[in-house]
Amino acid sequence: MSSALHHPVLCVSLADLPRLDLAGLMQACSEHIHNGARVLTLFGRMQTLATKDVVLTAVFLSPSLGLVALQGHAQADDSYDSLTLRHPAMHIFERELWEQTGITPVGHPWLKPVRYERDRQQQMSSYPFFKVRGAEVHEVGVGPIHASVIEPGHFRFMCLGERVQHLEIQLGYQHRSVEALLLQRPPLALTPLVESIAGDTSVAYAVGYCAAIEALAGTKLSAGATLVRGVALELERIAIHLASVTGLAGDIAFLQGGATYGRLRTAIINASMRCCGSRFGHSWVRPGGVRFGLDAERRADLKNTLAAFAKDLADINALMLNARTVRPRLQGIGQLPINAAQDLGLWGLVARASGLHVDVRACLPGQLYSHFPVEEHTETGRDCWALLRLRLKEIESSVRWINRALESSALQDAVPSPLPLPALRSSHLCVSVCEGPRGPVLHALETDGSAQLAHYKVQDPSLQTWFALAMSLRDNDISDFPICNKSFDLSYCGNDL
């Protein structure tokens, strides 16, 4: 990706978007991908309940243009030639579009429901699992009910002996109708709901939502409030990476790592609680600003916490990375080549572990990361060992980033109360992208002629990455699955919207 500075929010009048037909929209999508843009999303909404009119929206990140949005119109029973065979990154979006609107991508090689929404909910038992044929091939089904605290999801392993030939992942058991709920409240009162979409990523979701609302209102945040949000985001990134490494250490029986990383995570989320009253950053961010600033006392507390944390982190990282029982168990397991990551259009941690430079904080730095750049990290190992190394590097980088931010005089200007916002712009589309611990969290808000929300699309990076997990397990032993699953550490609820 180009290092040109772009903003992570695009706000455009609907009147300025060309009204493409279905064929024209798909042709434009194909041209953008062919020219080097990366697809962020494609989705549709019913224009009215009484008609079959569908409004389609596609969003890309272009190396030269930044965020680019396209809109088209179609009928619910229309069809088009699937783009997936030429551009595999479109596969999950075409499936979701088909499931939600009925628009059929003709020739799609894997046209199956993503979530079993609405009237499909009672049909989950008829899911068309892929079959591997052979006298000695057997299937192993796991879930949707799991031990421990894993959320509902079904994993179907097709094995030859202990070797996995194919894994198919069926999600969609939660049926939460998040996007419908987001339209039932006033646009400025959605933060508590947004924070609960994916509970371990509440700050990234809240920051992305607030950025979209503020852009629709034409409001610009102070540098101090923006920086406080950045500190909250990086604290969340550290906590989630630590939770992933804690679980991974337990799965490979490296008990010292499991205990220590878990203790260190507690230190970080407790520091967040002392900043805003919540270990998970709830209520910290609101449209128009932040509810809690970082005064001298909170800054001193964070500095002291991070100083002690960094010392213990360095010690346990050295043990984890050099233990004879760790590297041999992870290296070569769950490989995902860079061409597969590129073809699937992956973002976030999994993409970077396969060598792709795709960090929204660097691609779309905006006001926050333009003034306080992040250290970009990638790995070329393409396996679970690479994912572990990358998580540990990103934890260390986030600690350094927060320490730099805490020295900024801009934090003194962070008024701990959100500014009142003017009315939202009518007939606008606003797309906001925020790099969470797993990758970019996307919000797309569309207002109608009366400045009310006509549609709210929210997307977790796990949506695109679950298929990559299935690919990474091919030709691995079935006993490697817990290690691969924890190394990817994707969000079930982020997928089951």
N, C-alpha and C positions, 0 to 999 in steps of 0.2 A: 504494500500500500504506500501511496505517496505520503510524505511527511508534511504536505501543505496543510496549513491551519484551516480547519473547518469547524463549524459549530454543530453540536450534537442535537440541535433542534431545528426543524424545518416547519415554518408556518406560512401557508400560502392560501390566497383566496381561491375558492372553488371556481370562480369565473376565469381565473388565469390558467386553469388546467384544461388542456384540450380534451374534448369529449370523444374518446375513441370507441369504436365498436369492438366486439370481442376479438375478432381476427386482428384488428389493428393493434389492440393492446398486447396481445400475445406476440405479435411481430416486434413491437417496440421492446418488450421484455427480452426477447431473444437477442435483439441488436445490442441492448445494454450489456448483457452478459458477454456477448461476443467481443465487445469493445473493452472488456476488462473490469466492468462493474460487478460488484458482489450483491446478490439478492439478499435483502433483509426480511421481506415479507411479501406475501400476496394473499389478499383476503377479499371477501365479498359481504355485502349486507343487502337484505331485502329493502327496497326503497319505501314500499308501503305494504301493509298487511293485506290490502285488498287486491294487489296486482302481483304479477310475477316479475316485475322489474327488479334487476339486481345492479347495484353499484359496486364496481370492482376497483380495488386500489392495490398498486404495487409500489414498493419502496426499494431503492437500490443505494448502495454507497459507491460512488464513482471516484476513481483516483484523482480526477481533474475537477469535478463539479461538487463533490461532497454528497450530501443527501439529495436524492432525486425521487420525486413522486410522480406516478402516472395514475390516471383514472380512466375507466371505461364503463360501458353499460351493456347489459345483456338481459336475456330472459332466462328464467329458472330452468327451463327445459332445453337450453341451447347446448351445443357441444363444439369442441375445437380439437385440433390435432395436438396431442400432449407434447409439451416441451421436455419432458423428463428424459427421453432417450438421448436428446442432444445436450441437455443441461440437467444432469442429475440433481443439482441443488434445488430444483423446483419440485422434486417428487413429493415432499411432505406438504407443501403448500397447495399443490394441485389436489391432493387427497382431501385436505381439510376443506378446500373450496367446494369440491364435489359433495362432501358430506353435509355441508351447511347450506348449500344453495341448489344442489342438483345439477349444476353445470358440469358436463362430463368431459374429461380429458381423454379423447379417443386414442387408444394405443398405450395408455399408461401401463407399465409393466407390473405394478404393485398396488392396484386400486382397491384399497381396503379402508374401512372406517378408522378414524383416528381416535374418536372418543365415544362413539355410539350416543349421539346427542338426541334429545327429544324423543320422537316416536321410535327411534332405533334402540332405546335402552333395554328393551326386553328381548333383543336379538343377539346378545353378546355370545350366547352359546353356539351360535352358527358362524362364528368368525372363521374365515377360510384360511386356516393355517397352511403354510407351505409344507409339502411332503417330500422327504428324501426316501427314495425307494431302495430296497435291497434286503436280502434274506437276513442279514445280520444287523441291520439298522434298527435301533430302538429309540423310543421317545421317552423323555423325562419331563413331566410337567411340575412346575413349582409355582405356588400361589394360586389365586390372588391373596390368600391369607398366609402371612408369614410369621415366623417367630420374631421375638424382639419387637422393635418399633418401626419396622419397614412398612411403608404405606402399600395399599393394594395394587398389585400388578401381577400378571401371569407371564411366566417365562417357559417357553416350550423348546426343549433341547432335542435336536435330532443327532443321535450319536452312533458312531461305529466303534464299538468297544467303549473306551473311555474318551475317545476323541470326538469333539463337537464338530459336526459337519455344517450345522446351521442352527442359529438361535433366533426364534421369533418372539418379540415382546409385544404383549397385548396390554395396553393401559386403558384408561377411560372409566374406571369403576366409581369415581367419586361424584360425577354429575353435579357439579356445584353451580353451574350457570353463572359464572362470575361476570361475564360481559353483560348479561341481562340485568344483573343486580346493579351494575355501575350506572345504568340508565334510570334507576328508580329513585335516585337522590339528587339534590342540587349539585351542580358540577363542583362547587367549591367545598363541599362537605364530604368528599369521598376518601380522604386520606386514611381514616381508620379501616375502611374496607380494603383499600389498596394495600395497606401494610400487612394484611392477613392473607393476601393471595398466595404467597409462598413465605411462610413464617420465618424461615432462616435468611431471607433476603429482603426483609421489610424495608430497610433503608434504601436500597437500590430501587425498589419499586416506588417508594414514596418520592424520592428525588426525581425520578423520571416523570411521574405524574405531575408533580409541582412545576417542573420545568415547562411541561406542555401547557398547563393552566396559565402560568405567568406569561408565556409567549402569546397565548390567545388574548390575554388581558393587556398586552403591550407594556408589561412591567419588567424593569431590569433590577436585579438584586444588587445589593451592595457587595463589594469585594469581601467584606467580613462574613456576611451570611453565607456567601458561596463557599468560602474557605471552611466554615464550620461544617457545612454539608460534606465537603471533601474529607474532613477528619472522620465524620460518622461513616462514610462509605468505606474508608480504608480500615477502620476498626472492624467493620462487618466482614471485610475481605479476610482479615487476619483470623477472625473467629471461625469463619466457615472453613477456611483451609486447615485450621487446627483440628476442627471436628473431623474432617476427612482423613487427616493423617492419624488421628487417634483411632478411628475405626480400622484403618488399614493396618496399623501396628498390631491391633488386637487380632485381626484375621490371620496374620502370619506369626502370631504367638511371640512377638517382640514386646513383652509385657512392660519393660521399663519405658519404652516409647509410649505405649498406650496410656500408662499412668501419668507420665510427665506431660505429654502434649495435652491430655485432658485437664490437668491442673493449670497449665498455662492458658488454655482457652478460658477457664474460669476467671483468671486474672483479667483477661481482656474484656469479657462481657460484664464483669463487675465494674470495670472502669467506665464502660458505657452507661451502666446504671447510675453511677455517681455523676455522670454528665447530664443525663436527661430523665432519670427515674425508671428506665427500662433496660434490662440486659440486652434486648434485641433492637434497641433504637426506636421503639414505638414512641410516638408523640414528639419526637425531636424535630422533625421537618414538617412544615405546613406551607400551603400556598402563600407566597409573599415573604417568606423568610424562614426563620427557625424559632422555636419556642424557648430554646435554651442556648445561651451563648457560651463562650469559653473565657471566663474571667481569669484573673491572675491565679486564684486558688485552684480552679479546675485545670488550668494549664500546668501548674506546678505538680498537681496530682498525677496528670497524664505523663509528664516527663519522668517522674519518679517510678511510676508503674512500668513504663516502657524501658527504662534503664535496667531495672531488675529483670524484666522479661527478656530483654535481648541477651543478657549474660546466660541465663538458664537455657534459652533457645539455642544459642551457639553450642552449648555443651551437649544437649540432647541430639541436635542435628548431627554433630560429629559422631556420636555413638550410632545413630540410626543409619547414616550413610556408610559407615565402615564396618558395621556388624556382619559377620560371616553368614548369618542366617537371613539377612535382609536382601542384599543385592542379588544373590543367586535365585531367590524366590520371585523377584520382580522383573529382572532383566530378561527380555525376550518374550514376556507374557503380555498378551493383549496388544499386539502390534497393529498400528493403523498407519499405513504409509502416507506420505505427504500428498501423493496424487489422489488417494481416496478421500483425505480430508478436504482437499481442494474441490474435488468433484461433488462432494456432498454439501459444499457451501458452509462448512463448519466455522464457528466463531469461538472465541473464548479460550479457556485453559486447554481443552482437548486439542483444538487446532494448533495452539502454540507449542504443545508437546510434540506435535508432528512436524514442526518447523515452519508453520505459517506465521507471518507477522500480522496478526489481526487483534489488536487491542484498541478498543474504541477510545480509550483515554489518550492514545497517541494519534489515531486516525482522525478523531473528532474532539480535539482537546477543549475547545470552547474557552470561556473565561478562566475556569478553574485550572485546568491542566496546561494552558498556555503559559501562565505565570509560574506554575509549580509542576514542571514536566515529570512524568513517570519514567522509571527505568524499564525499558522493554526487555523482556526475557523470552527466549524460545529454547526448545530442546530439539535435538534431531534423533533421539533414540526411538521415538514413536511407540513406546511401550509403557507399562506401569511404572517402571523405574524412572522414565522420563517425566511422567506425571508427578511422581513423588518429588523429584529434584526441582521441578518447576514450582510446585506449591511452596516448598521451603524457600526458594529464591524470592517468590512473590511476597511471602510473609516478611522476610528481611527487608525487602524494598519498601513495603508499606510502612514498616516501623521507621525507616529513614525518612520517608515522605512526611509522616505525621510530625516527626521531630523538626523538620524544616518548616512545616506549616506553623507549628507552635511558636516559632521565633518571629513570625510576621506581625508587624504592627497592625495589619488589617483586622486581626481578630478583636482588637479593642473597639472596632466600629460595628461589631456584630450585635445589633440591638436584639435582645432576646424576646422579641414579640413580632409576629408577622405583620407586614404592612397591609392595609386594606387594599383590595384589588378593584379596579373598575370593571364594568361589564365586559364580558367576553366578546370577541369579534364574531359577527354572524357570518354564516356561509363560508367557513374556513376549515381547512384541514391542517392539523398540527401533528407532526411526528417527532417523538422524543426518544433518544437512545441513550441508555446509561449502562456503563460497564459494571456489572455485578460480579460476584465471585466466580460464577460459572460462565459468564459471557454477557453479551448485550441484552438488557431488558428493554423491550420496545413498547411504547404507548403510541397509539394513533387515535386522536380525538377529532371528530367531525361535528361542527355546529350547523344548525339549520338557520333559516331566515330570522328566527326570533332569538338567536344566540343560545339556544338550548342544545344539549348534546343529542345529535341524531344517531351517532354510533360511537362506541368505544371499543377499540381493539387493543388487547394486551397480549404480549407474547414473551414467554420464557425461553432462554437459549436452549433448554433441554429438549424443546420440541424437535429441533433439527439433529440433536446429538444422540438420541436414543438408538437410532438406526446405526450410528457409528459404533456404539457399544456392541450391538449384535455382530457387526462385521469384525470387530477386534477379537471376538472369541472364536472365530473360525480356526480350526486346526489346533486349538488348545484343549487340554484335558478339561472335563467338566468340573473337576475340583478347582480349576483356576477361576471359575466364574465369580465367587465372592471377592476375589482380589481385583478382578477387572471392574466389577460393579462398584466397589468402594473407591477404586482409583478414579473412575469417571465421576462418581458421586452425583448423579443427576437428580433432578427434582421430579417426583411423581405428581405432586399437586400443581407444580408449574406447568405440567403437560395437561393435566385433567382440569381444564378450566370450565 
